[in-house]
Amino acid sequence: MQAMTYLYTTSIAGFGAASVPTLRAGQQTIDLQVAMHENSFEQNTRVLVGSPIITLEY
């Protein structure tokens, strides 16, 4: 599992047992990424899920 936190954004990527497309990130296999971004101006939190990864800016 890989994780990144920066100010108002947290992203976690990992590997599950589902038979979906995967990719390699260093020595790890990834098939799912989940990111949360807090928007203080709109007072909401956006949750994005991508498989194998999120391919847009969050």
Residue, then its C-alpha position, 0 to 999 in steps of 0.5 A: m500500500q502507498a499513501m500520500t497526504y498533502l494539506y487538504t488531500t489524502s491518497i491511498a493506493g493498494f492491491g486487492a483480490a479483484s481481477v481488474p487491470t493492475l500496474r506496477a509502482g516500484q516493487q508494488t502492484i496497484d489495482l485501486q486508488v482512493a483519494m479525498h480532497e477537502n475544499s474549504f471554499e465549498q465546504n465539502t470533501r470530494v472522494l475519488v476512486g480509480s482502478p487501477i489509478i485515478t487519471l485526473e487531477y484531484 
